[in-house]
Amino acid sequence: MRPDPDVGSARHHASAHFLGLDGLRGVAALVVVFLHADLNFDMGYQPGTASLAVDFFFMLSGFVLAYAYDGRLQQGMAWPDFMRVRLIRLYPMLFFGSMLGAIAFLVAQHQHHLHSGLTSAWMIAGSFLILPVGLPAGELIAYSLNIAYWSLFFELIANAVYATHWGQRPPRILGLAVLSFALATVVMTFASRPYIQNGVTSPKFLWGFVRVAYPFSAGLLLYRLQYWWAQIRHWKVITGSGWWLTAAILASALIQPIDSPWCDLALSFVVFPLLIIATASLNLSTTTARVCAMLGRLSYPVYILHWPIYRLLNGVAATRRLNVAPWVLALTGAVATVLLAQATLMVWDEPVRHWLSARPRSSQSYYGYMFRNIWKS
């Protein structure tokens, strides 16, 4: 959630407040790790609301993209240039996650012979292309190599729409769209249970379009209406230490053993927007800001890497017939994920992103020109 270097000074000032949102993103990522630990190791506690952490990601994404790119898009940033920046941000870690997922998949394939060689090759290639190849392959999960990729698929679609003229609509029109998407979300929440499967499994994959539409557009609207709530920053009762309270509220709300459509809607329509507004209004202390920066920096790689690590651990435990408590396996996988996330950031993700971003401007301008002409045609 760090601002782009070209964003104006007012936005650089706002980044000190929005750094708290980085921290909340890290908290939500850890909740997803906890959810998938239970799915893999059956720890006996099912956090029924944890799947909505992804909906919170979508809302955060809309808010932060509006902050970072609204001005640049209004000043003429082309759609291909925007998508290039987003792919540079997301794809290097996604590539590494696909490699790790392919290893876990091949280990499982060697043990159980679930698919033919051609189907296996197709599924691995599809993972690198962020395609839901599990659907035509007959899998229950659209992204069986790395289940986290379902949200990235819909995230990129939302990003692509945001950078068009539609994404720059004024708040009144955007508000009508948010209302329409909210109504669709109500229908989905009641009609398609369990909620966790929406956008993830083959029979409910298309619900993912509804699932991303409301929170992402609501995040855009929240940022564009900040003149209504920005004065909260001046309230003396709102202090930097309040971030720990918002983080605790988010974590506790997302680990409830509740499977209720009313609870899901309350989180999406009330709790998440209020937490984003409250956190964006905080002036963080130096220590809290460092914690938030660390959580935000690790949130994306942790989200991408934890599923294949858990699958590998699950396979090893089953093959070796290890008599290990589920919580031990879950904790081992979580620690391994955090360590690998940090190492991957330093050795792979950040160097690759820096190299791609530092390509000569002349080359970027040439390709941008070519893409713009193709787009106009």
N, C-alpha and C positions, 0 to 999 in steps of 0.2 A: 504494500500500500504506500510505498514511498512515492512522492511526487516526481513527475518527470522534470528534467532540468530546464525545459523550456517554459514551464508554467510560471505565471507571474508571481510577484513578490507577495501579493495578498494570499495566494494559495500556499506559498512556502510558510507563511505565518500560520495558516490553518492546519498545516501538517503536524504542528506540535500538539494540536487537539486530536486530530484523526489518528495519531499514533496509538491511542488507546484502542481503536478499532482493530489494529493489527493484533493486539493482545487478545481481544475477544475471538478473533479468527483462530488464533492458536488454541484457545480453550475449546472451541467447537471442534477443531481437528482432533484433539485428544479424546473428546467424547465419541467421535466416529471410531477411533482406535478401540475404545472400550466396547462399543457396540459390536464391532467385527471380531473382537476377542471372544465375546460370548457366542457369536455365530460359529466360530471355529472350534472352540473348546468347551462349550456348554458349561459355563461357570455357575449356572443356577440362578442368575439374576438377569432378567430381560428388561433393558431400559426402553420401554415402549415409545418414548418421545425422542429418542436419540437420533432417529433418521431425519428429524427436522433440522438437525445441524446443517445439513446440506442446503435446505431452504434458507437458513440464516446466511450461509455463504453467498447464495444468489443475491440476497438483499444487500449484503455488504458490497458485493461486486458492483451492483448498480449504483450505489451511493458513491463509491470511491472512483469508479470510471467517470461519473459525472463531474466529480471534483477535478480529476486529472486531465480530462480530455474535452469537456464541453467547450471551453474557450478555444482550444486548438482546432476543433472541428468547425467552429463558427468562423475561425480565421482562414479556413480553406484547406485544412489537412484532408488529403484524399483518402477515400475508403481503402484502397490497397495499401497505403502507407500505414494506416491505423492497424489493419489486420496483420501487417508484417511485424509491427511492434508487439502486438499481442502474442503472435506465434513465437517470437524471439523470447518473450517472457515465459511462455508456458511449455514450449515443446522440448527444450533440452532435458528437463527433468522428466517429462513424459517419455522421452526416448529411453532414458535410463530405466524408468519404471517398466517399460515394455520389455527391455532385455531381462530384467529380474523376473517379470511375469512369465516370459518365455521359458526361463530355466525351471521355474516351479511347474509350469505346464508340462514340459518335457519329462520331468521327473515323475509326475503323476501318470503321464502317458506310458512311460516305460513300466511302471508298476501295474497299471490296470488296463492298458490297451483300449482306451475309450474311443479313439477315432482312427481313421485311416491316415496314412502319411500325407495324402493330398489335403484332407480336411485340416489336419494339424498345421500344415504349412500355410493354408488359407487363414486360419485363425490367428496365427502368429503375425502374419503380414498385416492382417486387419487391425491388430492391436497397435502397430506402429502408425497406421493411418487413421487411428481414432474412429474406426468404423464398427458398428454393432454386429460383428460377424457371427456372434453366438446365435443370432436369430435364424439365419439360413442354415446354420450348422445343426439346428435342432436342440441347442442348449437352452436351459431355462433362463440363464442369466445372459443378457445381451453382450456383456464384456466379461466373459468367464476368466480370462487371463488376469485381469485386474479390474475388479468390480468398481473401483473409484472412477473409472473412465466414463461411466455413463453421465456423470455430472459435468465433466469437461466437454463432452460432446454437445450438451445443451447449453453450456456456458459459452462456447465458441459461437453457436448459432445466435444466442442473445447478443453477444458482442458484435457480430456482423450486422444485425438489425439496428443496434444502437447507433452505429456509425453512418447509417443512411439518414435521409431527410426525416424519416419517421421518428428516429430516435432523438431528434432535436426539436420536437414539437413543444409548444409552450405549455406551462403547467396546467392550464385549463383543459386542453385536449388530452394531455398525458393523464390527468386525473380521471377523465372519462374512460380511458383505456384501462387504468388500474382498477377502476370499479368493475368493468366488464371481466377482467381477468380474475378479480376477487370472486365474482359470482361463479365463474367456471371452477375456481378452486373449491368453493363450497360444494358444488356438484361432485367433483372428483373425491373430495374428502369423505363424503357420505356414501358415494356409489361404489368406490373402489377401495376395498379393505383387503388385507392390511395396507396401511399407507406406505410402508417401507418398500413395497414392490413397485410402486408407481414410477415409471421411467427406467426401471432396473430389469424386470423380467420380461420375457417374450410376450405374454398375453397383455401386459400393461405398459409396454414400452412407450407408446404414443402419448400416454398421460404425462410423460416427461415434458412435453411442450407446454402443457398447462402448468406443470409444477414449477417451471422456470419463469413463466411469463409474469405471474403476479409479483413474486418477491423481487425480481430484477427491476421491473418497471416501478415498483413501490420504492425501491432504493433510489432510483433516478429522481422520483418525485420528492422524496424526503430531502435530498440535497438541494434541489431547485427551489424548495420552499424554506430554505434555511433562514431567510429574513424574518420568518415567523417565530423561530425558536432560538436564533443566535443570541438573543439577549439573556438566555439562561446562563451563559458564561459569566455574567456579572453578578449572579446571585451568590451571596457569601456562603450560603449553605452548601453550594456545590464546590467541592474541593478535589484536588488530585487524588486523594486517598479513596474517593468514591469509586475509582476504577475497580478496586478489589471487591466492592459491593456488587457492581454490575457483573463482574466476572463470576462471583458466587451465585448470583441470581440466574445467569445464563446456564452455568454448569448444573445447578440443582434442577432447573426447569427441563433440561435435556436428558436427565438420567432417571426420570420418574418411571416406575413400572406401570404405566397407564397406557391403555390402548383405547382411546376415545376420540371420535371425530371432533367433539366439542373442545377438548383439550388442544388438539392439533390446531384448530382454527383460532383459539385464544392466543396461542404462541405466535402464529403467523400474522394475525391482524392487530394484536395489542402489544404483547411482550417484546417481540423483536424490534418493531419500530421505536418503541419507547427506549429500549436499551441502546439503540444506535444513536438516537438524539441525545440521550443523557451522556453517553460516553464521548460523543463528538464535542460535547460542551465542557469537558473537563480540562483543567490545566494540570498536567501530570508533574509529579516530583521527578527529580533526576533518577532516583532508584526505580520508581514505577515505570518511567519511560524506558529504561534499559531492559526491564523485564518484558515489557510489551514488544520492544524491538526484537528481542530474542525469540519470543513466542511467534511473532509474525514472520520472522525470517525462516523458522523451522516448519511453519504450519503447512505450506504447500508440499515440500518434500516428504514430510511425515505422512500426509494424506495420500501421496502417490505410492510410497514404498511399503506401507504397513501390511497391505493385503497379501502380496506375494511372499513376504517374510513369514506371515502367519501360516500361509499354505505350505511353505517349506517345513516349518516347524511341525505342523500337523502331520505331514507325510512322514517325517523322520520319527515322530512319536509312534505312529501307527506301524511303521515298518520294523522298528526296533522293539516294539511292544514295551515302551517305557512306562513304568508305573509312576507317573509324575502327576501331581495335583494340577488341575486345569489353570488355577491362578498362577502357578509357577510358570507354566508355558506362556500364559498371557503376559506376565510381567517380563519374562525373558524376551519375548517378541517385541514388546514396547520399548525396552531399553535398546535392543539391537536396532530397532527402527530409528530411534533418536540419534544414535551414534552414526549409523549409516547416512542418515539425512544430513548431519553436520559435515561428514567427510565428503559426501557427494556434492554438497553446495560448494565447498572449498576447492575440490579437485576438478569437478566437471561442470556443474551448472553455471556458476558465476563466471568462470573463465570463458565458457562457450558463449554465454550471453554477451559478455564484454566484447569478444571477438566479432560476433555478428553485428553488434551495435556500432562498432568502430569501423565498419567498412567505409570506403571512400564515398563522400557525398556525391561525387559525380556519378559513380556507379548506381547509388541509390536513386538519384534523380532520373537516370536513364530508365531503370526498371519501373520506377513510379510513373514516368511518362508513358511507357509502353502499356502498363496495366490500366492506366486511366483511359487510354484510347480504346483498349479492348472493352473496358467496362462501358464506355459511352456507346460503343457499337452494338 
